[in-house]
Amino acid sequence: MSSIKQYMKFVAPYKWKIVWTIIIGIFKFAIPLLIPLILKYVIDDIISPENMTTEEKTSKLLWVMGGSFIIFLILRPPIEYVRQYLAQWVGNKILYDIRDRLFDHLQKLSLKFYSQTKTGEIISRVIHDVEQTKNFVMTGLMNVWLDLVTIAIAIAIMLSMDIWLTVVAIILFPFFGFSIKYFYGRLRQLTRERSQALAEVQGHLHERVQGFPVTKSFALEDYEQDQFEKRNDNFLHKALSHTSWNAKTFAVTNTITDLAPLLVIAFAGYQVINGNLTLGTMVAFVGYMERVYSPLRRLINSSTVLVQSIASIDRVFELMNEKYDIVDKPNAKKLDRVNGEIDVENVSFRYEDEEEEVLKNVDLHVEAGETIAFVGMSGGGKSTLISLLPRFYDVTNGSIKVDGIDIRDVEARSLRDNIGMVLQDNILFSESIAMNIRMGNPYATDEEVIEAAKAANAHGFIEELPQGYDTLVGERGVKLSGGQKQRIAIARVFLKNPPILIFDEATSALDLESEHTIQEAVEKLASDRTTFIVAHRLATITHADRIVVIENGKITEIGSHDELMKKQGSYYDLYQVQHLND
């Protein structure tokens, strides 16, 4: 389905409001068409006749102008207001619906998509490109039709006055149509390329703004300036190519619209000189040339705007049509509160079809309430295995079952409702501490938030902050230390109270004091829950019921700390190295 057809589905609920906007707009644009007729009447029927006295002419002029003032001063302003308000209301409602759908769509896309797409480019499409599509409604579905109707009415009036003069007035229309067709096919492609180049600049800028601490710490300002200038220069070239072609378009089409009135003046002047046309008709025709060719010039501008908006529509729906990697089956059931028994059965996984397997035939049975720790060298597959449990990715082969149910047979959202996660780099939103804790349960009371913070050993430092629980943490929690952010993340999970827990190197980047404080909270939270811990520091997981060693995507050892130490295999070697380093 084309992007335009998809866009029209968002327009459809407002079709009658658009129709009313066009009808009201016809009155708005039709009223000014009276001015040349009024001018013709004043010249031919009031000023020119020699058989009328000055008083009679003055009286007729006052009546005509009085009626005209009533139309333009009393009738036209409310029509103008209603038309503008309706048009803007419809345009903004459609944008609201599209952004709402896009955000819902973005939340359903997998982590694989976000790992391959720059955040800035996504934001560019949701904000800039969606805003550009408004012109498709305002211009393509409203103004274009109004301009065409205005031209039709003006030509009809002109035909009623003089057929041959009307033919002269519109004789250049075919050349105008040909120039539009010739120039605007290329313009759409150039517009799309310019939008893509702008999105690349925005994506790069968003990433670099977040990474300014790295830039400064490595004194990379000059290098980063060069990198930004490359993308900015690419956008400049695309923008100038677009501008050059657009300028050629305007040069040709405006020449045509400027020549047409000259032809009318020449032909009408000749007719007046020879007594075949009244002066009032000539003046009215020249007035109507402006009324005909002004909408034509607007149509040129509209064509440019429409090309830009269509290019943006293409980009918006390219994002909206991005396929989901994780999709619930049609008959997927909602997973209720689980006991926490987990079975990993012959699981293999690769991120891309052409890549090597990251996990190879992994088998693991976990009893409800058991604490399992995964250890091994970086890149062995520990975090990958953990990410399969909440279905951030789906297994390539084999299956993972919760309480005997394949997780692919249940709704992914209900599965994740039963899982709480604390990561090495937990994301905090630039809101209050209370709001960040409430991510575990948005409807929790203040008392429940405080209890969760206490359980996570976070209440003490929160109380010492200037606004306590109402303290804003800054973007990504920049105002808090690493240990404080981790405790907020653990408080979230306490508030969620899930039966299954995942800790993915939750203490690896912390100092020993913070690690000890958080370790206490983790052990308290893990009590009577099925818990998975990916650990870098082995001293933090010696209490685990079983420790699983993963190397090169395979389980090579499994047992308690004491059992694995006695075995003196890979785990023993890792522990000895860390113990010596400590």
C-alpha positions as CSV (number, residue, x, y, z in Angstrom):
1,M,0.0,0.0,0.0
2,S,1.4,3.4,-0.9
3,S,2.2,5.9,1.8
4,I,-0.5,8.3,0.4
5,K,-3.2,5.7,0.8
6,Q,-2.0,4.9,4.3
7,Y,-2.0,8.6,5.2
8,M,-5.6,9.0,3.8
9,K,-6.7,6.4,6.4
10,F,-5.8,9.0,9.1
11,V,-7.6,11.7,7.1
12,A,-10.8,9.6,6.6
13,P,-12.4,10.3,10.1
14,Y,-12.3,14.0,9.3
15,K,-13.5,14.0,5.7
16,W,-16.8,15.8,6.4
17,K,-15.0,18.5,8.3
18,I,-12.7,18.9,5.3
19,V,-15.7,19.1,3.0
20,W,-17.2,21.9,5.2
21,T,-13.9,23.7,5.3
22,I,-13.8,23.6,1.5
23,I,-17.4,24.8,1.1
24,I,-16.8,27.7,3.6
25,G,-13.5,28.4,1.8
26,I,-15.3,28.7,-1.6
27,F,-17.4,31.6,-0.1
28,K,-14.2,33.1,1.3
29,F,-12.4,33.0,-2.0
30,A,-15.5,33.8,-4.1
31,I,-16.3,37.1,-2.3
32,P,-13.1,38.9,-3.6
33,L,-14.1,37.9,-7.1
34,L,-16.8,40.6,-6.9
35,I,-14.3,43.4,-6.9
36,P,-13.5,43.4,-10.6
37,L,-17.3,43.3,-11.3
38,I,-17.9,46.2,-9.0
39,L,-15.1,48.1,-10.7
40,K,-16.6,47.3,-14.2
41,Y,-20.1,48.5,-13.0
42,V,-18.7,51.7,-11.5
43,I,-16.8,52.6,-14.7
44,D,-19.4,51.5,-17.3
45,D,-22.6,52.2,-15.5
46,I,-21.8,55.1,-13.1
47,I,-18.8,57.1,-14.3
48,S,-19.1,56.7,-18.2
49,P,-22.8,57.5,-18.9
50,E,-23.3,61.1,-20.0
51,N,-27.1,61.0,-19.5
52,M,-26.8,60.9,-15.6
53,T,-26.5,63.9,-13.3
54,T,-23.7,64.1,-10.8
55,E,-26.2,63.6,-7.9
56,E,-27.5,60.4,-9.6
57,K,-24.0,59.1,-10.1
58,T,-23.1,59.9,-6.5
59,S,-26.3,58.2,-5.2
60,K,-25.7,55.0,-7.2
61,L,-22.0,54.9,-6.1
62,L,-23.0,55.2,-2.5
63,W,-25.5,52.4,-2.8
64,V,-23.1,50.1,-4.6
65,M,-20.2,50.8,-2.2
66,G,-22.5,50.6,0.9
67,G,-23.6,47.1,-0.1
68,S,-19.9,46.2,-0.9
69,F,-18.8,47.3,2.6
70,I,-21.5,45.2,4.2
71,I,-20.3,42.1,2.4
72,F,-16.6,42.7,3.1
73,L,-16.8,44.1,6.6
74,I,-19.6,42.1,8.1
75,L,-20.0,38.9,6.1
76,R,-16.4,38.0,5.1
77,P,-14.5,38.2,8.5
78,P,-16.6,35.4,10.3
79,I,-16.3,33.2,7.2
80,E,-12.5,33.8,7.2
81,Y,-12.3,32.9,10.9
82,V,-14.4,29.7,10.7
83,R,-12.5,28.5,7.6
84,Q,-9.0,29.1,9.2
85,Y,-10.0,27.5,12.5
86,L,-11.6,24.4,10.9
87,A,-8.6,23.9,8.6
88,Q,-6.1,24.2,11.5
89,W,-8.2,22.0,13.8
90,V,-8.4,19.2,11.2
91,G,-4.7,19.4,10.4
92,N,-3.6,19.3,14.0
93,K,-5.9,16.4,14.9
94,I,-4.5,14.3,12.0
95,L,-1.0,15.0,13.2
96,Y,-2.0,14.1,16.8
97,D,-3.4,10.8,15.6
98,I,-0.3,10.0,13.5
99,R,2.1,10.8,16.3
100,D,0.0,8.8,18.8
101,R,0.1,5.8,16.4
102,L,3.8,6.2,15.8
103,F,4.6,6.3,19.5
104,D,2.6,3.1,20.0
105,H,4.4,1.6,17.1
106,L,7.8,2.6,18.4
107,Q,7.1,0.9,21.7
108,K,6.4,-2.4,19.9
109,L,9.6,-2.4,17.9
110,S,12.3,-4.7,19.1
111,L,15.7,-3.8,20.6
112,K,17.2,-5.0,17.4
113,F,15.6,-2.1,15.6
114,Y,16.9,0.4,18.1
115,S,20.4,-1.0,18.0
116,Q,20.5,-0.3,14.3
117,T,18.8,3.1,14.1
118,K,19.9,6.4,15.5
119,T,17.6,8.0,18.1
120,G,17.9,11.4,16.4
121,E,16.7,10.1,13.1
122,I,13.6,8.5,14.8
123,I,12.9,11.8,16.5
124,S,13.3,13.7,13.2
125,R,10.6,11.5,11.6
126,V,8.2,11.7,14.5
127,I,8.5,15.5,15.0
128,H,9.8,17.2,11.8
129,D,8.4,14.8,9.1
130,V,5.0,14.4,10.7
131,E,4.7,18.2,11.0
132,Q,5.6,18.5,7.3
133,T,2.7,16.1,6.4
134,K,0.2,18.7,7.7
135,N,0.8,20.6,4.5
136,F,-0.7,17.7,2.6
137,V,-4.0,18.3,4.3
138,M,-3.9,22.1,4.4
139,T,-2.6,22.5,0.9
140,G,-3.4,19.3,-1.1
141,L,-6.8,18.6,0.4
142,M,-8.0,22.1,1.0
143,N,-6.2,25.0,-0.6
144,V,-5.6,23.4,-4.0
145,W,-9.3,22.7,-4.5
146,L,-10.2,26.2,-3.3
147,D,-7.7,27.7,-5.8
148,L,-9.1,25.5,-8.6
149,V,-12.6,26.6,-7.8
150,T,-11.6,30.2,-7.6
151,I,-10.0,29.9,-11.1
152,A,-13.1,28.2,-12.4
153,I,-15.5,30.8,-11.0
154,A,-13.2,33.6,-12.4
155,I,-13.1,32.1,-15.8
156,A,-16.9,31.6,-15.8
157,I,-17.4,35.3,-15.1
158,M,-14.8,36.2,-17.7
159,L,-16.6,34.1,-20.3
160,S,-19.9,35.8,-19.5
161,M,-18.2,39.2,-20.4
162,D,-16.2,38.3,-23.5
163,I,-15.4,34.8,-24.9
164,W,-12.4,35.7,-27.1
165,L,-10.7,37.8,-24.5
166,T,-11.1,34.8,-22.1
167,V,-9.5,32.5,-24.7
168,V,-6.5,34.9,-24.8
169,A,-6.4,35.0,-21.0
170,I,-6.1,31.2,-20.7
171,I,-4.1,30.4,-23.8
172,L,-0.9,29.8,-21.8
173,F,-2.5,27.3,-19.5
174,P,-1.2,24.2,-21.4
175,F,2.4,25.5,-21.2
176,F,1.9,26.1,-17.5
177,G,0.6,22.5,-17.0
178,F,3.6,21.0,-19.0
179,S,6.1,22.9,-16.9
180,I,4.6,21.6,-13.7
181,K,4.7,18.0,-14.9
182,Y,8.3,18.4,-16.1
183,F,9.7,20.0,-13.0
184,Y,7.9,18.4,-10.1
185,G,8.8,14.7,-10.7
186,R,12.4,15.4,-10.1
187,L,11.6,17.8,-7.2
188,R,10.0,15.0,-5.1
189,Q,13.2,12.9,-5.2
190,L,15.4,15.9,-4.4
191,T,13.1,16.8,-1.5
192,R,13.3,13.3,-0.1
193,E,17.2,13.3,-0.3
194,R,17.3,16.6,1.5
195,S,15.0,15.3,4.3
196,Q,17.2,12.2,4.7
197,A,20.3,14.4,4.9
198,L,18.7,16.6,7.5
199,A,17.7,13.5,9.5
200,E,21.4,12.3,9.4
201,V,22.5,15.7,10.8
202,Q,19.9,15.5,13.6
203,G,20.8,11.9,14.4
204,H,24.5,12.7,14.6
205,L,23.9,15.8,16.7
206,H,21.6,14.0,19.1
207,E,24.3,11.3,19.6
208,R,27.1,13.7,20.0
209,V,25.3,16.0,22.5
210,Q,24.8,12.9,24.7
211,G,28.5,12.1,24.3
212,F,30.0,15.5,25.0
213,P,31.6,14.3,28.2
214,V,33.6,11.7,26.1
215,T,34.5,14.4,23.6
216,K,35.8,16.7,26.2
217,S,37.6,14.0,28.2
218,F,39.5,12.9,25.1
219,A,40.0,16.5,23.7
220,L,38.2,15.5,20.5
221,E,36.6,18.8,19.8
222,D,38.4,19.4,16.5
223,Y,37.9,15.9,15.3
224,E,34.1,16.0,16.1
225,Q,33.8,19.4,14.4
226,D,35.1,17.8,11.2
227,Q,32.7,14.9,11.6
228,F,29.8,17.2,12.0
229,E,30.9,19.4,9.1
230,K,30.9,16.4,6.8
231,R,27.3,15.7,7.5
232,N,26.3,19.4,7.5
233,D,28.1,19.8,4.2
234,N,26.2,16.8,2.8
235,F,22.9,18.5,3.9
236,L,24.1,21.8,2.3
237,H,24.7,20.1,-1.1
238,K,21.3,18.4,-1.0
239,A,19.6,21.6,0.0
240,L,21.3,23.6,-2.7
241,S,20.4,21.0,-5.4
242,H,16.8,21.2,-4.2
243,T,17.0,25.0,-4.2
244,S,18.5,25.2,-7.7
245,W,15.8,22.9,-9.2
246,N,13.1,24.8,-7.3
247,A,14.4,28.1,-8.5
248,K,14.3,26.9,-12.2
249,T,10.7,25.8,-11.6
250,F,9.7,29.2,-10.3
251,A,11.6,31.0,-13.1
252,V,9.7,29.2,-15.8
253,T,6.2,29.1,-14.3
254,N,6.3,32.7,-13.1
255,T,7.4,33.8,-16.6
256,I,4.3,32.1,-18.0
257,T,2.0,33.8,-15.4
258,D,3.6,37.2,-16.0
259,L,3.2,36.9,-19.8
260,A,-0.6,36.1,-19.7
261,P,-1.8,39.5,-18.3
262,L,0.4,41.3,-21.0
263,L,-1.4,39.4,-23.7
264,V,-4.8,40.4,-22.2
265,I,-3.8,44.0,-22.0
266,A,-2.6,44.1,-25.6
267,F,-5.7,42.4,-27.0
268,A,-8.2,44.2,-24.8
269,G,-6.6,47.6,-25.5
270,Y,-6.9,47.0,-29.2
271,Q,-10.5,46.0,-28.8
272,V,-11.3,49.2,-26.8
273,I,-9.5,51.4,-29.3
274,N,-11.7,49.9,-32.1
275,G,-14.9,50.3,-30.0
276,N,-15.5,46.5,-29.6
277,L,-15.0,46.5,-25.8
278,T,-15.9,48.8,-23.0
279,L,-13.2,50.3,-20.8
280,G,-14.9,48.8,-17.7
281,T,-14.7,45.3,-19.2
282,M,-11.1,45.8,-20.0
283,V,-10.3,46.9,-16.4
284,A,-12.4,44.1,-15.0
285,F,-10.5,41.6,-17.2
286,V,-7.2,42.8,-16.0
287,G,-8.5,42.5,-12.4
288,Y,-9.6,38.9,-13.1
289,M,-6.2,38.1,-14.6
290,E,-4.8,38.7,-11.1
291,R,-7.6,36.6,-9.6
292,V,-6.8,33.7,-12.0
293,Y,-3.0,33.8,-12.0
294,S,-2.6,34.5,-8.2
295,P,-4.2,31.1,-7.5
296,L,-2.0,29.6,-10.2
297,R,1.1,31.0,-8.5
298,R,-0.2,29.6,-5.2
299,L,-0.6,26.3,-7.0
300,I,3.1,26.5,-7.9
301,N,3.9,27.1,-4.3
302,S,1.4,24.4,-3.3
303,S,3.2,21.9,-5.7
304,T,6.5,22.6,-4.0
305,V,4.9,22.2,-0.5
306,L,3.1,19.1,-1.6
307,V,6.3,17.5,-2.9
308,Q,8.0,18.2,0.4
309,S,5.0,16.9,2.4
310,I,4.8,13.7,0.2
311,A,8.5,13.1,0.8
312,S,7.9,13.4,4.5
313,I,4.8,11.1,4.3
314,D,7.1,8.5,2.6
315,R,9.6,8.8,5.5
316,V,6.9,8.7,8.2
317,F,5.3,5.6,6.8
318,E,8.6,3.9,6.1
319,L,9.0,4.1,9.9
320,M,5.4,3.1,10.6
321,N,5.7,0.1,8.3
322,E,8.8,-1.2,10.1
323,K,8.1,-4.8,10.9
324,Y,8.0,-6.2,14.4
325,D,10.6,-8.8,15.3
326,I,8.5,-9.9,18.3
327,V,4.9,-10.6,17.5
328,D,2.2,-12.3,19.6
329,K,0.6,-15.3,18.0
330,P,-3.1,-14.7,17.0
331,N,-4.2,-17.1,19.8
332,A,-1.6,-16.0,22.4
333,K,-2.9,-16.2,26.0
334,K,-2.3,-13.8,28.8
335,L,0.2,-15.1,31.3
336,D,-1.1,-14.7,34.8
337,R,1.0,-14.7,37.9
338,V,3.6,-17.4,37.6
339,N,5.5,-19.6,40.1
340,G,8.8,-19.0,38.3
341,E,9.9,-22.5,37.0
342,I,12.0,-21.9,33.9
343,D,13.1,-24.4,31.3
344,V,15.7,-23.5,28.6
345,E,15.5,-26.3,26.1
346,N,18.1,-26.8,23.4
347,V,18.2,-23.0,22.7
348,S,20.4,-21.6,19.9
349,F,20.4,-17.9,18.9
350,R,21.9,-15.6,16.4
351,Y,21.2,-11.9,16.0
352,E,21.3,-11.9,12.2
353,D,20.7,-14.8,9.8
354,E,24.2,-14.5,8.3
355,E,26.0,-14.2,11.6
356,E,27.4,-16.9,13.8
357,E,25.4,-18.4,16.6
358,V,25.8,-16.6,19.9
359,L,24.2,-19.4,21.9
360,K,24.5,-23.1,20.9
361,N,22.2,-25.8,22.2
362,V,21.8,-24.4,25.7
363,D,19.8,-26.5,28.2
364,L,18.9,-25.4,31.7
365,H,16.2,-26.2,34.2
366,V,15.5,-23.7,37.0
367,E,13.2,-24.4,39.9
368,A,10.8,-21.8,41.2
369,G,12.5,-19.6,43.8
370,E,16.0,-20.6,42.7
371,T,18.9,-18.1,42.3
372,I,21.0,-18.8,39.2
373,A,24.2,-16.8,38.5
374,F,25.8,-16.7,35.0
375,V,29.5,-16.1,34.8
376,G,32.1,-16.3,32.1
377,M,34.3,-14.1,29.8
378,S,32.8,-11.1,28.0
379,G,31.1,-12.1,24.8
380,G,30.3,-15.6,25.9
381,G,26.5,-15.2,25.7
382,K,25.4,-14.5,29.3
383,S,23.5,-11.2,28.6
384,T,22.1,-12.7,25.4
385,L,20.6,-15.6,27.2
386,I,19.1,-13.2,29.8
387,S,17.6,-11.0,27.0
388,L,15.7,-14.0,25.6
389,L,13.7,-14.6,28.7
390,P,11.6,-11.4,28.5
391,R,11.5,-11.9,24.7
392,F,13.5,-8.9,23.7
393,Y,14.6,-11.4,21.0
394,D,13.2,-14.7,20.0
395,V,15.2,-17.9,20.1
396,T,16.5,-19.1,16.7
397,N,16.0,-22.7,17.7
398,G,14.7,-24.5,20.8
399,S,12.3,-23.0,23.3
400,I,12.1,-21.3,26.7
401,K,9.3,-22.2,29.0
402,V,7.8,-20.6,32.1
403,D,5.8,-23.0,34.3
404,G,5.8,-25.4,31.3
405,I,4.4,-22.8,28.9
406,D,6.4,-21.7,25.8
407,I,6.9,-18.0,26.2
408,R,6.1,-17.6,22.4
409,D,2.6,-18.9,23.1
410,V,1.7,-16.0,25.5
411,E,1.4,-12.3,25.2
412,A,4.8,-10.7,25.4
413,R,3.5,-7.9,27.6
414,S,2.0,-10.3,30.1
415,L,5.3,-12.2,30.2
416,R,7.2,-9.0,31.0
417,D,4.7,-8.1,33.7
418,N,6.1,-11.1,35.6
419,I,9.7,-10.1,35.2
420,G,11.7,-7.4,36.9
421,M,15.0,-6.2,35.6
422,V,18.0,-4.3,37.0
423,L,20.7,-3.5,34.4
424,Q,24.2,-2.2,34.6
425,D,23.1,1.1,33.0
426,N,19.6,1.7,34.1
427,I,17.7,4.5,32.4
428,L,16.2,7.2,34.6
429,F,13.8,9.7,33.1
430,S,14.3,13.5,33.7
431,E,11.5,13.6,36.2
432,S,11.2,13.3,40.0
433,I,12.6,10.4,41.9
434,A,9.1,9.3,42.9
435,M,8.0,9.2,39.3
436,N,11.1,7.1,38.4
437,I,10.3,4.6,41.1
438,R,6.7,4.5,40.0
439,M,7.8,3.1,36.6
440,G,7.5,-0.2,38.5
441,N,3.8,0.6,39.2
442,P,2.5,3.9,37.9
443,Y,-0.6,3.7,40.2
444,A,1.3,3.1,43.5
445,T,0.6,5.3,46.4
446,D,3.2,7.6,48.0
447,E,3.4,5.2,51.0
448,E,4.1,2.3,48.6
449,V,6.8,4.3,46.8
450,I,8.5,5.1,50.2
451,E,8.4,1.4,51.3
452,A,10.0,0.3,48.0
453,A,12.7,2.9,48.4
454,K,13.4,1.7,52.0
455,A,13.6,-1.9,50.8
456,A,16.1,-0.8,48.2
457,N,18.2,1.1,50.8
458,A,17.4,4.3,48.9
459,H,15.2,6.1,51.3
460,G,18.1,7.6,53.3
461,F,19.8,9.4,50.5
462,I,16.5,10.5,49.0
463,E,15.5,12.2,52.2
464,E,18.7,14.1,52.2
465,L,18.1,15.6,48.7
466,P,16.7,19.2,48.6
467,Q,13.2,18.2,47.5
468,G,13.3,14.6,48.7
469,Y,11.1,12.4,46.5
470,D,10.2,15.4,44.3
471,T,13.8,16.0,43.3
472,L,14.3,16.0,39.5
473,V,17.1,13.6,38.6
474,G,18.0,15.3,35.3
475,E,18.3,13.6,31.9
476,R,19.3,9.9,32.3
477,G,19.7,10.6,36.0
478,V,22.7,12.7,35.6
479,K,22.3,14.4,39.0
480,L,22.6,11.0,40.9
481,S,25.7,8.8,41.4
482,G,25.9,5.3,39.9
483,G,25.0,3.6,43.2
484,Q,22.0,6.0,43.7
485,K,20.7,5.3,40.3
486,Q,21.0,1.5,40.9
487,R,19.0,1.8,44.1
488,I,16.3,3.7,42.4
489,A,16.2,0.9,39.7
490,I,15.9,-1.7,42.5
491,A,13.2,0.2,44.2
492,R,11.2,0.1,40.9
493,V,11.4,-3.7,41.0
494,F,10.4,-3.9,44.6
495,L,7.3,-1.8,43.7
496,K,6.6,-4.1,40.7
497,N,6.9,-7.2,42.9
498,P,7.5,-9.7,40.1
499,P,8.0,-13.5,40.6
500,I,11.1,-13.5,38.3
501,L,14.1,-11.3,38.6
502,I,17.0,-10.5,36.3
503,F,20.1,-8.7,37.4
504,D,22.5,-8.0,34.5
505,E,25.8,-6.9,36.0
506,A,23.9,-4.6,38.3
507,T,26.9,-3.8,40.5
508,S,29.9,-4.1,38.2
509,A,30.5,-0.4,37.8
510,L,30.1,0.6,41.4
511,D,32.6,1.2,44.3
512,L,32.8,-1.4,47.1
513,E,30.6,0.6,49.5
514,S,27.8,1.1,47.0
515,E,28.2,-2.5,45.9
516,H,27.7,-3.7,49.4
517,T,24.6,-1.5,50.0
518,I,23.1,-2.7,46.7
519,Q,24.0,-6.3,47.3
520,E,21.9,-6.2,50.5
521,A,18.9,-4.9,48.6
522,V,19.4,-7.5,45.8
523,E,19.5,-10.4,48.3
524,K,16.4,-9.1,50.1
525,L,14.6,-8.7,46.7
526,A,15.6,-12.1,45.5
527,S,14.2,-13.9,48.5
528,D,11.5,-16.5,47.4
529,R,11.8,-15.4,43.7
530,T,13.3,-17.0,40.7
531,T,16.4,-14.9,40.2
532,F,19.0,-14.7,37.4
533,I,22.2,-12.8,38.0
534,V,24.8,-12.0,35.4
535,A,27.9,-11.1,37.4
536,H,31.4,-9.7,36.7
537,R,32.6,-9.8,40.3
538,L,32.3,-13.4,41.4
539,A,32.4,-12.5,45.1
540,T,28.9,-11.1,44.7
541,I,27.3,-14.4,43.6
542,T,28.8,-17.0,45.9
543,H,25.4,-17.2,47.6
544,A,23.6,-18.4,44.5
545,D,22.0,-21.8,44.5
546,R,23.8,-22.6,41.3
547,I,26.4,-20.9,39.2
548,V,26.4,-21.5,35.4
549,V,29.6,-20.9,33.4
550,I,28.9,-19.9,29.8
551,E,31.8,-20.0,27.3
552,N,31.5,-19.4,23.6
553,G,27.7,-19.7,23.7
554,K,27.7,-23.0,25.6
555,I,27.2,-24.1,29.2
556,T,30.5,-25.6,30.3
557,E,30.0,-25.9,34.1
558,I,27.2,-25.8,36.5
559,G,27.0,-26.1,40.3
560,S,27.2,-24.3,43.6
561,H,30.2,-22.1,44.5
562,D,31.7,-24.8,46.6
563,E,31.1,-27.5,44.0
564,L,32.7,-25.5,41.2
565,M,35.7,-24.6,43.4
566,K,36.3,-28.2,44.2
567,K,36.1,-29.1,40.5
568,Q,38.9,-26.6,39.7
569,G,37.7,-25.8,36.2
570,S,36.9,-22.5,34.4
571,Y,35.0,-21.0,37.4
572,Y,37.9,-21.8,39.7
573,D,40.4,-20.2,37.4
574,L,38.2,-17.0,37.1
575,Y,37.7,-16.8,40.8
576,Q,41.4,-17.2,41.5
577,V,42.3,-14.5,39.0
578,Q,39.8,-12.1,40.6
579,H,40.9,-13.0,44.1
580,L,44.5,-12.3,43.3
581,N,43.6,-9.0,41.7
582,D,41.6,-8.0,44.8
